[in-house]
């Protein structure tokens, strides 16, 4: 056992100059955890020879051998855990006593930390003399069963309740933010979440908010004005003490409100860096790495319906909705012979009509020889070089592809216009209904 003592003393000397923030009790608990972990890892080992019968004959038990204890203690404490190594060095004899005689009959933590080292208390107790008790209800549930007692079992513990989840208060028997008390008595409290947007509330209904959470604002009173007026008239009709009591009760009744989300992306600017757009979320916002629509210069979303500003060649048709200007619709551009106007995002381009191509020298649109030569009599046809024929075919393919893209763009614009007109008509119908 002398070797074991030497190991512990050297470990203690090497760490005595370090700074330690753990309490002696926590250090002792770390030591207990390390010892129990080591015993569990070595429970199926023996002396190494593999001859169990010889060990039993010589009355040698690896379970309580010094060889096993030395192996366990060498790794019981981390090298930087000063308290753990300190108690291991000071209480080596007590550890050996428990190891050889009490492994199966007594808790190591209670024996070593509470009775011998006297740095800990029993669970639920704290204070210098272990006379203080953690807050509990009539049933003995510490912190009403809704939290943990800080420093329970530690002489240096504070004994205050650290509440979990939805609970708050000195005894964790009250409801925290965004929760209300669904049920409660002297021994039990049940907290239920409020509706989204409520900081405090009376129930889970979104009209029973008392105050709004951050990122939300009061939308309206939950009770309509007509209902309040009717209740006021009914109260005025009551006479005597009953009428006065009802009026007092009505005045003391808390005013509930509805809370609506604040769209920070619309009401504030420059929330996100360049290259990201602001996406509104419930009670907050986030910056998303999406690109704005090509028709927007600044945006809070990825489509043309999330624009703060439009590019040149586009207009803001409705709030935050940019629409491309179709320059070709005026009919005053691309007036050259056989020319046609093709609208693009923010601009336009002049192209030759189908079966025509632009001459590089004059810049005018002329009939494409590669197309029209097919309709000439055989005697009037002039053979073309193979390279020129291939070039003409590629040009024709590009022309067809460009024409298809133009048709697709026009179809998409038509669908979008139809959708917007339908929404506008629906909104007008709704306004008409409301006016009626």
C-alpha contacts under 8 A as a table, 3 or more apart, distances in Angstrom:
res1	aa1	res2	aa2	distance
1	X	4	X	5.16
1	X	5	X	6.48
1	X	66	X	6.59
2	X	5	X	5.08
2	X	6	X	6.26
3	X	6	X	5.04
3	X	7	X	6.34
4	X	7	X	5.18
4	X	8	X	6.45
4	X	70	X	5.57
4	X	73	X	7.96
5	X	8	X	5.24
5	X	9	X	6.12
5	X	89	X	7.17
5	X	92	X	7.22
6	X	9	X	5.16
6	X	10	X	6.12
7	X	10	X	5.40
7	X	11	X	6.29
7	X	74	X	7.35
8	X	11	X	5.14
8	X	12	X	6.18
8	X	74	X	7.96
8	X	85	X	7.09
8	X	88	X	6.69
8	X	89	X	4.98
9	X	12	X	5.08
9	X	13	X	6.18
9	X	89	X	5.78
10	X	13	X	5.17
10	X	14	X	6.16
11	X	14	X	5.24
11	X	15	X	6.48
11	X	79	X	7.50
11	X	85	X	6.60
12	X	15	X	5.36
12	X	16	X	5.96
12	X	82	X	7.32
12	X	85	X	5.63
12	X	86	X	5.61
12	X	89	X	6.64
13	X	16	X	5.28
13	X	17	X	7.96
14	X	17	X	7.35
15	X	18	X	5.47
15	X	79	X	7.55
15	X	80	X	6.90
15	X	81	X	7.95
15	X	82	X	5.78
15	X	85	X	7.98
16	X	82	X	6.85
18	X	80	X	7.90
18	X	82	X	7.11
19	X	82	X	7.91
20	X	81	X	7.54
20	X	82	X	6.20
20	X	83	X	7.20
22	X	26	X	6.11
22	X	27	X	6.47
22	X	83	X	7.00
23	X	26	X	5.24
23	X	27	X	6.31
23	X	83	X	7.38
23	X	156	X	6.98
24	X	27	X	5.02
24	X	28	X	6.19
24	X	83	X	5.77
24	X	84	X	7.85
24	X	119	X	5.96
24	X	120	X	7.94
25	X	28	X	5.03
25	X	29	X	6.21
25	X	113	X	6.87
25	X	119	X	5.00
25	X	120	X	5.02
25	X	154	X	5.79
25	X	155	X	7.32
26	X	29	X	5.00
26	X	30	X	6.17
26	X	83	X	7.85
26	X	154	X	7.65
27	X	30	X	5.07
27	X	31	X	6.32
27	X	81	X	7.35
27	X	82	X	7.66
27	X	83	X	4.58
27	X	84	X	4.31
27	X	87	X	7.53
28	X	31	X	5.00
28	X	32	X	6.27
28	X	83	X	7.09
28	X	84	X	5.65
28	X	87	X	6.47
28	X	109	X	7.80
28	X	112	X	7.93
28	X	113	X	5.95
28	X	119	X	7.71
29	X	32	X	5.02
29	X	33	X	6.15
29	X	84	X	7.97
29	X	109	X	6.71
29	X	113	X	7.34
30	X	33	X	5.11
30	X	34	X	6.13
30	X	77	X	7.10
30	X	84	X	6.20
31	X	34	X	5.07
31	X	35	X	6.17
31	X	76	X	5.99
31	X	77	X	5.96
31	X	84	X	5.31
31	X	85	X	7.70
31	X	87	X	7.86
31	X	88	X	7.05
32	X	35	X	5.18
32	X	36	X	6.15
32	X	76	X	7.97
32	X	108	X	6.62
32	X	109	X	6.08
33	X	36	X	5.28
33	X	37	X	6.04
33	X	76	X	7.68
34	X	37	X	5.13
34	X	38	X	6.15
34	X	72	X	7.99
34	X	73	X	8.00
34	X	75	X	7.18
34	X	76	X	4.05
34	X	77	X	6.19
35	X	38	X	5.10
35	X	39	X	6.18
35	X	72	X	6.10
35	X	73	X	6.57
35	X	76	X	5.26
36	X	39	X	5.09
36	X	40	X	6.19
37	X	40	X	5.18
37	X	41	X	6.30
37	X	76	X	7.91
38	X	41	X	5.10
38	X	42	X	6.28
38	X	72	X	4.93
38	X	73	X	7.84
38	X	75	X	7.46
38	X	76	X	6.86
39	X	42	X	5.22
39	X	43	X	5.87
39	X	72	X	6.56
40	X	43	X	5.33
41	X	44	X	7.65
42	X	45	X	5.33
42	X	68	X	7.53
43	X	63	X	7.07
45	X	48	X	7.56
45	X	62	X	7.60
46	X	49	X	7.51
46	X	50	X	6.84
46	X	52	X	7.56
46	X	62	X	5.59
47	X	50	X	7.15
47	X	62	X	6.43
47	X	67	X	7.89
51	X	54	X	5.44
51	X	55	X	6.60
52	X	55	X	5.09
52	X	56	X	6.33
53	X	56	X	5.20
53	X	57	X	6.14
54	X	57	X	5.00
54	X	58	X	6.24
55	X	58	X	5.29
55	X	59	X	6.21
55	X	60	X	5.01
55	X	61	X	6.81
56	X	59	X	4.89
56	X	60	X	5.72
56	X	61	X	6.96
57	X	60	X	7.51
60	X	65	X	7.53
61	X	64	X	5.87
61	X	65	X	6.01
62	X	65	X	4.75
62	X	67	X	7.55
62	X	68	X	6.55
63	X	68	X	7.12
64	X	68	X	7.15
64	X	69	X	7.43
64	X	99	X	6.45
64	X	100	X	5.25
65	X	68	X	5.46
65	X	69	X	6.48
65	X	100	X	7.95
66	X	69	X	4.88
66	X	70	X	6.01
67	X	70	X	5.38
67	X	71	X	6.39
68	X	71	X	5.11
68	X	72	X	6.21
69	X	72	X	5.08
69	X	73	X	6.09
69	X	96	X	7.87
69	X	99	X	7.85
70	X	73	X	5.24
70	X	74	X	6.14
71	X	74	X	5.44
71	X	75	X	7.22
72	X	75	X	5.88
72	X	76	X	6.10
73	X	76	X	4.88
73	X	77	X	7.59
74	X	77	X	7.56
75	X	78	X	7.11
77	X	81	X	6.47
77	X	84	X	5.89
77	X	85	X	6.13
78	X	81	X	5.30
78	X	84	X	7.91
79	X	82	X	7.55
79	X	85	X	7.82
81	X	84	X	5.54
81	X	85	X	6.43
82	X	85	X	5.34
82	X	86	X	5.99
83	X	86	X	5.04
83	X	87	X	6.27
84	X	87	X	5.50
84	X	88	X	6.22
85	X	88	X	5.01
85	X	89	X	6.18
86	X	89	X	5.30
86	X	90	X	6.28
87	X	90	X	5.04
87	X	91	X	5.73
87	X	117	X	7.70
88	X	91	X	5.42
88	X	92	X	5.69
88	X	95	X	7.98
89	X	92	X	5.63
91	X	94	X	5.29
91	X	95	X	6.24
91	X	112	X	7.93
91	X	117	X	7.26
92	X	95	X	5.12
92	X	96	X	6.25
93	X	96	X	5.06
93	X	97	X	6.20
94	X	97	X	5.02
94	X	98	X	6.30
94	X	112	X	6.91
94	X	116	X	7.37
95	X	98	X	5.31
95	X	99	X	5.99
95	X	112	X	7.13
96	X	99	X	4.89
96	X	100	X	6.13
97	X	100	X	5.45
97	X	101	X	6.02
97	X	102	X	7.39
98	X	101	X	5.38
98	X	102	X	4.67
98	X	103	X	6.11
98	X	108	X	7.10
98	X	111	X	7.80
99	X	102	X	6.14
99	X	103	X	5.53
100	X	103	X	6.91
102	X	105	X	5.09
102	X	106	X	5.58
103	X	106	X	6.48
103	X	107	X	7.83
103	X	108	X	7.73
106	X	110	X	7.76
106	X	111	X	7.08
107	X	110	X	5.39
107	X	111	X	6.16
108	X	111	X	5.09
108	X	112	X	5.73
108	X	113	X	7.78
109	X	112	X	5.36
109	X	113	X	5.26
109	X	114	X	6.89
110	X	113	X	5.72
110	X	114	X	4.97
110	X	115	X	6.38
110	X	122	X	7.39
111	X	114	X	5.98
111	X	115	X	5.14
111	X	116	X	6.30
112	X	115	X	5.92
112	X	116	X	5.03
112	X	117	X	5.85
112	X	118	X	7.83
113	X	116	X	6.12
113	X	117	X	5.05
113	X	118	X	5.67
113	X	119	X	5.73
113	X	120	X	5.46
113	X	121	X	7.98
114	X	117	X	6.30
114	X	118	X	4.71
114	X	119	X	6.17
114	X	120	X	4.88
114	X	121	X	5.62
114	X	122	X	7.01
115	X	118	X	5.50
117	X	120	X	7.92
118	X	121	X	7.67
119	X	154	X	7.17
119	X	155	X	6.45
120	X	153	X	5.62
120	X	154	X	4.79
120	X	155	X	5.63
121	X	125	X	5.84
121	X	126	X	6.09
121	X	130	X	5.56
121	X	152	X	7.83
121	X	153	X	4.28
121	X	154	X	5.56
121	X	155	X	6.31
122	X	125	X	5.70
122	X	126	X	7.94
122	X	130	X	7.78
122	X	152	X	7.99
122	X	153	X	4.98
123	X	152	X	5.71
123	X	153	X	4.42
124	X	133	X	5.81
124	X	134	X	5.35
124	X	142	X	7.52
124	X	149	X	7.62
124	X	152	X	5.24
124	X	153	X	5.91
125	X	130	X	5.56
125	X	131	X	6.57
125	X	132	X	5.57
125	X	133	X	4.59
125	X	134	X	6.07
125	X	152	X	5.78
125	X	153	X	5.20
125	X	154	X	7.41
126	X	129	X	7.61
126	X	130	X	4.74
126	X	131	X	6.59
126	X	132	X	5.27
126	X	133	X	6.31
126	X	134	X	7.35
126	X	151	X	6.83
126	X	152	X	5.76
126	X	153	X	5.39
126	X	154	X	5.27
126	X	155	X	5.01
126	X	156	X	7.04
126	X	157	X	5.77
126	X	158	X	7.42
126	X	159	X	6.51
127	X	130	X	4.78
127	X	131	X	6.29
127	X	132	X	5.71
127	X	154	X	7.04
127	X	155	X	4.45
127	X	156	X	6.03
127	X	157	X	6.45
127	X	158	X	7.66
128	X	131	X	7.66
128	X	155	X	4.94
128	X	156	X	6.84
129	X	132	X	7.95
129	X	155	X	7.13
130	X	133	X	7.97
130	X	153	X	7.94
130	X	155	X	6.29
132	X	159	X	7.98
133	X	159	X	7.40
134	X	142	X	6.39
134	X	143	X	7.63
134	X	149	X	6.10
134	X	152	X	6.88
134	X	159	X	5.35
134	X	160	X	7.21
134	X	161	X	7.93
135	X	142	X	5.75
135	X	143	X	5.66
135	X	149	X	7.57
135	X	159	X	7.46
135	X	160	X	7.47
135	X	161	X	7.27
135	X	171	X	6.36
136	X	139	X	7.61
136	X	140	X	5.27
136	X	141	X	5.13
136	X	142	X	4.13
136	X	143	X	5.17
136	X	144	X	5.90
136	X	171	X	7.14
137	X	140	X	5.29
137	X	141	X	5.57
137	X	142	X	6.81
137	X	143	X	7.22
137	X	144	X	5.72
137	X	186	X	7.23
137	X	187	X	5.62
138	X	141	X	7.49
138	X	186	X	7.38
138	X	187	X	6.25
139	X	187	X	6.73
141	X	144	X	5.06
141	X	145	X	5.34
142	X	145	X	5.63
142	X	147	X	7.59
142	X	148	X	7.15
142	X	149	X	6.97
143	X	146	X	5.85
143	X	147	X	5.45
143	X	148	X	6.38
143	X	149	X	6.74
143	X	161	X	5.85
143	X	163	X	7.65
143	X	171	X	4.91
143	X	172	X	5.54
143	X	173	X	7.54
144	X	147	X	7.25
144	X	171	X	6.42
144	X	172	X	6.18
144	X	173	X	6.23
144	X	187	X	6.77
144	X	188	X	6.71
144	X	189	X	7.92
145	X	148	X	7.81
146	X	163	X	6.01
146	X	164	X	5.94
146	X	167	X	6.71
146	X	172	X	5.84
146	X	173	X	7.50
147	X	161	X	6.21
147	X	162	X	5.38
147	X	163	X	4.11
147	X	164	X	5.06
147	X	172	X	6.45
148	X	161	X	5.61
148	X	162	X	5.29
148	X	163	X	6.56
148	X	164	X	7.89
149	X	152	X	5.41
149	X	159	X	5.47
149	X	160	X	5.56
149	X	161	X	4.62
149	X	162	X	6.22
150	X	157	X	6.27
150	X	158	X	6.00
150	X	159	X	5.17
150	X	160	X	5.41
150	X	161	X	6.05
150	X	162	X	6.43
151	X	154	X	5.15
151	X	155	X	7.71
151	X	156	X	6.86
151	X	157	X	3.60
151	X	158	X	5.69
151	X	159	X	5.72
151	X	160	X	7.93
152	X	157	X	6.24
152	X	159	X	6.22
153	X	157	X	7.45
154	X	157	X	4.97
160	X	170	X	7.24
161	X	170	X	6.18
161	X	171	X	6.22
161	X	172	X	6.82
162	X	172	X	7.69
163	X	167	X	5.72
163	X	168	X	5.71
163	X	169	X	7.71
163	X	172	X	5.47
164	X	167	X	5.91
164	X	168	X	7.79
166	X	175	X	5.94
166	X	176	X	5.26
166	X	177	X	7.36
166	X	179	X	6.43
166	X	191	X	6.39
166	X	192	X	7.79
166	X	193	X	7.81
167	X	172	X	5.42
167	X	173	X	6.60
167	X	174	X	5.69
167	X	175	X	4.61
167	X	176	X	5.00
167	X	191	X	7.03
168	X	171	X	7.52
168	X	172	X	4.69
168	X	173	X	6.53
168	X	174	X	5.05
168	X	175	X	5.40
168	X	176	X	4.95
169	X	172	X	4.80
169	X	173	X	6.23
169	X	174	X	5.42
169	X	175	X	7.69
170	X	173	X	7.69
171	X	174	X	7.71
172	X	175	X	7.83
173	X	188	X	7.33
173	X	189	X	5.72
174	X	181	X	7.46
174	X	189	X	7.18
174	X	191	X	7.88
175	X	179	X	5.77
175	X	180	X	5.83
175	X	181	X	6.12
175	X	191	X	5.70
176	X	179	X	5.81
176	X	180	X	7.73
177	X	199	X	5.71
177	X	200	X	6.26
178	X	193	X	5.96
178	X	194	X	5.24
178	X	195	X	7.84
178	X	198	X	5.90
178	X	199	X	4.54
178	X	200	X	5.39
178	X	201	X	7.22
178	X	213	X	7.83
179	X	191	X	5.95
179	X	192	X	5.31
179	X	193	X	4.31
179	X	194	X	5.04
179	X	199	X	7.73
179	X	200	X	6.66
179	X	201	X	7.10
180	X	191	X	5.46
180	X	192	X	5.47
180	X	193	X	6.48
180	X	194	X	6.49
180	X	200	X	7.15
180	X	201	X	6.15
180	X	202	X	6.23
180	X	203	X	6.51
181	X	184	X	6.82
181	X	189	X	7.07
181	X	190	X	5.93
181	X	191	X	4.64
181	X	192	X	6.34
182	X	189	X	7.86
182	X	190	X	5.57
182	X	191	X	5.57
182	X	192	X	5.89
182	X	203	X	7.82
183	X	188	X	7.93
183	X	189	X	5.85
183	X	190	X	5.11
183	X	191	X	7.23
184	X	187	X	7.73
184	X	188	X	5.48
184	X	189	X	4.18
184	X	190	X	6.10
185	X	188	X	5.39
185	X	189	X	6.43
192	X	204	X	7.48
193	X	204	X	6.58
194	X	198	X	6.02
194	X	199	X	7.64
194	X	200	X	7.28
194	X	201	X	6.15
194	X	202	X	7.96
194	X	203	X	6.31
194	X	204	X	4.64
194	X	205	X	7.29
194	X	206	X	7.73
194	X	209	X	7.84
195	X	198	X	5.87
195	X	203	X	7.90
195	X	204	X	5.08
195	X	205	X	5.90
195	X	206	X	5.09
195	X	209	X	7.85
196	X	206	X	7.12
197	X	206	X	7.94
197	X	212	X	5.75
197	X	213	X	5.31
197	X	214	X	7.81
197	X	215	X	7.76
197	X	216	X	5.81
197	X	259	X	5.61
197	X	260	X	6.74
197	X	261	X	6.99
197	X	282	X	7.98
197	X	283	X	6.97
198	X	201	X	6.21
198	X	206	X	7.57
198	X	209	X	5.26
198	X	210	X	7.22
198	X	211	X	6.07
198	X	212	X	4.64
198	X	213	X	5.24
198	X	259	X	6.63
199	X	209	X	7.36
199	X	210	X	7.45
199	X	211	X	5.45
199	X	212	X	4.99
199	X	213	X	4.30
199	X	214	X	7.85
200	X	209	X	6.06
200	X	210	X	5.32
200	X	211	X	5.35
200	X	212	X	7.11
200	X	213	X	7.91
201	X	204	X	7.51
201	X	208	X	5.69
201	X	209	X	4.22
201	X	210	X	4.88
201	X	211	X	7.01
201	X	256	X	7.90
202	X	208	X	5.53
202	X	209	X	6.49
202	X	210	X	7.11
203	X	208	X	5.89
203	X	209	X	7.69
204	X	208	X	7.23
205	X	208	X	5.48
205	X	209	X	7.78
206	X	209	X	6.43
206	X	258	X	6.00
206	X	259	X	7.35
207	X	221	X	7.91
207	X	222	X	5.18
207	X	256	X	6.70
207	X	257	X	5.70
207	X	258	X	4.67
207	X	259	X	7.77
208	X	222	X	7.02
208	X	256	X	5.10
208	X	257	X	6.06
208	X	258	X	6.81
209	X	212	X	6.77
209	X	256	X	5.30
209	X	257	X	5.17
209	X	258	X	5.98
209	X	259	X	7.13
210	X	254	X	7.51
210	X	255	X	6.81
210	X	256	X	5.04
210	X	257	X	6.13
211	X	218	X	7.99
211	X	257	X	7.42
212	X	216	X	5.83
212	X	217	X	5.99
212	X	218	X	6.58
212	X	259	X	5.79
213	X	216	X	5.67
213	X	217	X	7.76
213	X	283	X	7.68
214	X	283	X	6.44
215	X	261	X	6.20
215	X	262	X	5.53
215	X	282	X	7.62
215	X	283	X	4.01
215	X	284	X	5.56
216	X	259	X	5.90
216	X	260	X	5.35
216	X	261	X	4.44
216	X	262	X	5.15
216	X	283	X	5.83
217	X	259	X	5.33
217	X	260	X	5.53
217	X	261	X	6.55
217	X	262	X	6.54
218	X	257	X	6.39
218	X	258	X	5.85
218	X	259	X	4.64
218	X	260	X	6.39
219	X	257	X	7.14
219	X	258	X	5.40
219	X	259	X	5.30
219	X	260	X	5.69
220	X	257	X	5.84
220	X	258	X	5.64
220	X	259	X	7.63
221	X	224	X	6.97
221	X	255	X	7.55
221	X	256	X	6.27
221	X	257	X	4.49
221	X	258	X	6.32
222	X	256	X	5.87
222	X	257	X	5.01
222	X	258	X	6.00
223	X	227	X	6.59
223	X	228	X	6.83
223	X	256	X	7.93
224	X	227	X	5.41
224	X	228	X	6.52
225	X	228	X	5.11
225	X	229	X	6.12
226	X	229	X	5.11
226	X	230	X	6.20
227	X	230	X	5.12
227	X	231	X	6.19
228	X	231	X	5.11
228	X	232	X	6.10
229	X	232	X	5.04
229	X	233	X	6.32
230	X	233	X	5.20
230	X	234	X	6.27
231	X	234	X	5.04
231	X	235	X	6.17
232	X	235	X	5.13
232	X	236	X	6.29
233	X	236	X	5.09
233	X	237	X	6.44
234	X	237	X	5.24
234	X	238	X	6.80
235	X	238	X	5.43
235	X	243	X	6.19
235	X	246	X	6.81
235	X	247	X	6.36
236	X	239	X	7.67
236	X	243	X	7.29
237	X	243	X	7.70
238	X	242	X	6.92
238	X	243	X	4.48
239	X	242	X	6.56
239	X	243	X	4.95
239	X	244	X	7.50
240	X	243	X	5.62
240	X	244	X	6.61
241	X	244	X	5.09
241	X	245	X	6.01
242	X	245	X	5.13
242	X	246	X	6.13
243	X	246	X	5.16
243	X	247	X	6.22
244	X	247	X	5.09
244	X	248	X	6.23
245	X	248	X	5.16
245	X	249	X	6.14
246	X	249	X	5.05
246	X	250	X	6.11
247	X	250	X	5.06
247	X	251	X	6.27
248	X	251	X	5.13
248	X	252	X	6.24
249	X	252	X	5.16
249	X	253	X	6.18
250	X	253	X	5.24
251	X	254	X	7.97
261	X	282	X	6.22
261	X	283	X	5.72
262	X	283	X	6.68
262	X	284	X	7.68
263	X	266	X	5.65
263	X	267	X	6.35
263	X	280	X	5.93
263	X	281	X	7.94
263	X	284	X	7.82
263	X	285	X	7.87
264	X	267	X	5.11
264	X	268	X	5.50
264	X	280	X	6.69
264	X	284	X	7.12
264	X	285	X	6.67
265	X	268	X	5.71
265	X	269	X	6.81
265	X	271	X	7.36
265	X	278	X	5.58
265	X	279	X	6.69
265	X	280	X	6.05
265	X	285	X	7.13
265	X	300	X	6.27
266	X	269	X	7.26
266	X	300	X	7.81
268	X	271	X	6.93
270	X	273	X	7.08
271	X	278	X	6.93
271	X	287	X	7.97
272	X	276	X	6.11
272	X	277	X	6.21
272	X	278	X	6.07
272	X	287	X	5.70
273	X	276	X	5.90
273	X	277	X	7.83
274	X	277	X	7.94
275	X	289	X	6.59
275	X	290	X	7.27
275	X	291	X	6.42
276	X	287	X	5.90
276	X	288	X	5.35
276	X	289	X	4.60
276	X	290	X	5.76
276	X	291	X	6.63
277	X	287	X	5.51
277	X	288	X	5.46
277	X	289	X	6.73
277	X	290	X	6.46
277	X	291	X	7.37
277	X	292	X	7.19
277	X	299	X	6.02
277	X	300	X	4.62
277	X	301	X	5.76
277	X	302	X	7.66
278	X	285	X	6.65
278	X	286	X	5.79
278	X	287	X	4.71
278	X	288	X	6.38
278	X	299	X	7.55
278	X	300	X	4.47
278	X	301	X	6.58
279	X	285	X	5.56
279	X	286	X	5.23
279	X	287	X	6.06
279	X	288	X	6.62
279	X	300	X	6.00
279	X	301	X	6.32
280	X	284	X	6.44
280	X	285	X	4.34
280	X	286	X	6.48
281	X	284	X	5.15
281	X	285	X	4.80
281	X	286	X	7.01
282	X	285	X	7.48
290	X	301	X	7.69
290	X	302	X	6.27
291	X	302	X	6.12
292	X	295	X	7.91
292	X	296	X	6.16
292	X	297	X	7.33
292	X	298	X	7.04
292	X	299	X	5.96
292	X	300	X	7.82
292	X	301	X	6.52
292	X	302	X	4.86
292	X	303	X	6.69
292	X	304	X	7.98
292	X	307	X	7.97
293	X	296	X	5.43
293	X	299	X	7.99
293	X	302	X	5.52
293	X	303	X	5.03
293	X	304	X	5.54
294	X	297	X	7.70
294	X	304	X	7.98
294	X	345	X	7.59
295	X	304	X	6.41
295	X	310	X	5.97
295	X	311	X	5.63
295	X	314	X	6.95
295	X	322	X	6.67
295	X	323	X	7.45
295	X	324	X	7.11
295	X	345	X	6.84
295	X	346	X	7.07
296	X	299	X	6.37
296	X	304	X	6.65
296	X	307	X	5.52
296	X	308	X	7.32
296	X	309	X	5.80
296	X	310	X	4.55
296	X	311	X	5.56
296	X	322	X	7.01
297	X	307	X	7.49
297	X	308	X	7.51
297	X	309	X	5.49
297	X	310	X	5.63
297	X	311	X	5.66
298	X	307	X	5.97
298	X	308	X	5.24
298	X	309	X	5.38
298	X	310	X	7.51
299	X	302	X	7.49
299	X	306	X	5.43
299	X	307	X	4.17
299	X	308	X	5.05
299	X	309	X	7.09
300	X	306	X	5.30
300	X	307	X	6.41
300	X	308	X	7.33
301	X	305	X	7.59
301	X	306	X	4.74
301	X	307	X	7.23
302	X	306	X	6.69
303	X	306	X	5.74
303	X	307	X	7.69
304	X	307	X	5.98
304	X	320	X	7.79
304	X	321	X	5.68
304	X	322	X	5.49
304	X	323	X	7.37
305	X	320	X	5.61
305	X	321	X	4.24
305	X	322	X	6.58
306	X	320	X	5.39
306	X	321	X	6.38
307	X	310	X	6.75
307	X	320	X	4.68
307	X	321	X	6.00
307	X	322	X	6.52
308	X	320	X	5.70
309	X	316	X	7.71
309	X	320	X	7.71
309	X	322	X	7.81
310	X	314	X	5.87
310	X	315	X	6.25
310	X	316	X	6.56
310	X	322	X	5.84
311	X	314	X	5.70
311	X	315	X	7.93
311	X	346	X	6.73
312	X	346	X	6.03
313	X	324	X	6.38
313	X	325	X	5.69
313	X	345	X	7.57
313	X	346	X	4.06
313	X	347	X	5.90
314	X	322	X	6.43
314	X	323	X	5.49
314	X	324	X	4.23
314	X	325	X	5.03
314	X	345	X	7.98
314	X	346	X	5.76
315	X	322	X	5.55
315	X	323	X	5.48
315	X	324	X	6.43
315	X	325	X	6.72
316	X	319	X	6.78
316	X	320	X	6.76
316	X	321	X	5.53
316	X	322	X	4.35
316	X	323	X	6.20
317	X	321	X	5.89
317	X	322	X	5.86
317	X	323	X	6.11
318	X	321	X	5.15
318	X	322	X	7.33
324	X	345	X	6.13
324	X	346	X	6.00
325	X	346	X	6.81
325	X	347	X	7.88
326	X	329	X	5.62
326	X	330	X	7.96
326	X	343	X	6.00
326	X	344	X	8.00
326	X	347	X	8.00
326	X	348	X	7.97
327	X	330	X	6.06
327	X	333	X	7.96
327	X	343	X	6.60
327	X	347	X	7.16
327	X	348	X	6.62
328	X	331	X	5.76
328	X	332	X	7.58
328	X	333	X	6.83
328	X	341	X	5.58
328	X	342	X	6.72
328	X	343	X	6.03
328	X	348	X	7.22
330	X	333	X	7.50
331	X	334	X	7.96
332	X	335	X	6.97
333	X	341	X	7.09
334	X	339	X	5.92
334	X	340	X	5.94
334	X	341	X	5.61
334	X	350	X	5.46
335	X	339	X	6.42
335	X	340	X	7.63
336	X	339	X	5.25
336	X	364	X	7.46
336	X	365	X	7.83
337	X	364	X	7.34
337	X	365	X	6.51
338	X	352	X	5.91
338	X	353	X	5.53
338	X	356	X	7.36
338	X	365	X	5.90
338	X	366	X	7.59
339	X	350	X	6.49
339	X	351	X	5.66
339	X	352	X	4.54
339	X	353	X	5.53
339	X	365	X	6.76
340	X	350	X	5.78
340	X	351	X	5.44
340	X	352	X	5.98
340	X	353	X	5.82
341	X	348	X	6.92
341	X	349	X	5.98
341	X	350	X	4.79
341	X	351	X	6.37
342	X	348	X	5.63
342	X	349	X	5.30
342	X	350	X	6.17
342	X	351	X	7.03
342	X	406	X	6.96
343	X	347	X	6.49
343	X	348	X	4.34
343	X	349	X	6.52
343	X	406	X	7.76
344	X	347	X	5.13
344	X	348	X	4.81
344	X	349	X	7.20
345	X	348	X	7.47
352	X	356	X	5.66
352	X	357	X	5.67
352	X	358	X	6.47
352	X	365	X	5.70
353	X	356	X	5.55
353	X	357	X	7.62
353	X	365	X	7.96
354	X	399	X	7.65
355	X	367	X	6.23
355	X	368	X	5.62
355	X	371	X	6.31
355	X	372	X	7.82
356	X	365	X	6.01
356	X	366	X	5.37
356	X	367	X	4.41
356	X	368	X	4.74
357	X	365	X	5.28
357	X	366	X	5.59
357	X	367	X	6.36
357	X	368	X	5.53
358	X	363	X	5.71
358	X	364	X	5.37
358	X	365	X	4.32
358	X	366	X	6.15
359	X	362	X	5.64
359	X	363	X	5.09
359	X	364	X	5.58
359	X	365	X	6.23
359	X	366	X	6.69
360	X	363	X	5.46
360	X	364	X	8.00
367	X	371	X	7.87
367	X	372	X	7.02
368	X	371	X	5.46
368	X	372	X	6.24
369	X	372	X	5.16
369	X	373	X	5.46
370	X	373	X	5.84
370	X	374	X	7.30
370	X	389	X	7.16
370	X	392	X	6.16
370	X	393	X	7.55
371	X	374	X	5.90
371	X	375	X	7.90
372	X	375	X	5.60
372	X	376	X	7.03
373	X	376	X	5.27
373	X	381	X	6.46
376	X	380	X	6.33
376	X	381	X	6.33
377	X	380	X	5.50
377	X	381	X	6.63
378	X	381	X	5.41
384	X	388	X	6.55
384	X	389	X	6.34
385	X	388	X	5.33
385	X	389	X	6.29
386	X	389	X	5.05
386	X	390	X	6.20
387	X	390	X	5.19
387	X	391	X	6.16
388	X	391	X	4.98
388	X	392	X	6.09
389	X	392	X	5.10
389	X	393	X	6.22
390	X	393	X	5.09
390	X	394	X	6.26
391	X	394	X	5.19
391	X	395	X	6.22
392	X	395	X	5.02
392	X	396	X	6.17
393	X	396	X	5.03
393	X	397	X	6.27
394	X	397	X	5.10
394	X	398	X	6.24
395	X	398	X	5.13
395	X	399	X	6.15
396	X	399	X	5.00
396	X	400	X	6.27
397	X	400	X	5.14
397	X	401	X	6.17
398	X	401	X	5.04
398	X	402	X	6.11
399	X	402	X	5.17
399	X	403	X	6.19
400	X	403	X	5.06
400	X	404	X	6.26
401	X	404	X	5.15
401	X	405	X	6.31
402	X	405	X	5.10
402	X	406	X	6.26
403	X	406	X	5.12
403	X	407	X	6.30
404	X	407	X	5.06
404	X	408	X	6.21
405	X	408	X	5.07
405	X	409	X	6.17
406	X	409	X	5.13
406	X	410	X	6.21
407	X	410	X	5.19
407	X	411	X	6.17
408	X	411	X	5.06
408	X	412	X	6.18
409	X	412	X	5.15
409	X	413	X	6.17
410	X	413	X	5.08
410	X	414	X	6.12
411	X	414	X	5.05
411	X	415	X	6.31
412	X	415	X	5.17
412	X	416	X	6.24
413	X	416	X	5.10
413	X	417	X	6.11
414	X	417	X	5.15
414	X	418	X	6.15
415	X	418	X	5.11
415	X	419	X	6.16
416	X	419	X	5.08
416	X	420	X	6.18
417	X	420	X	5.13
417	X	421	X	6.10
418	X	421	X	5.14
418	X	422	X	6.15
419	X	422	X	5.13
419	X	423	X	6.30
420	X	423	X	5.13
420	X	424	X	6.14
421	X	424	X	5.00
421	X	425	X	6.12
422	X	425	X	5.14
422	X	426	X	6.16
423	X	426	X	5.02
423	X	427	X	6.12
424	X	427	X	5.09
424	X	428	X	6.17
425	X	428	X	5.07
425	X	429	X	6.14
426	X	429	X	5.06
426	X	430	X	6.15
427	X	430	X	5.04
427	X	431	X	6.21
428	X	431	X	5.06
428	X	432	X	6.15
429	X	432	X	5.05
429	X	433	X	6.21
430	X	433	X	5.09
430	X	434	X	6.24
431	X	434	X	5.06
431	X	435	X	6.15
432	X	435	X	5.09
432	X	436	X	6.22
433	X	436	X	5.10
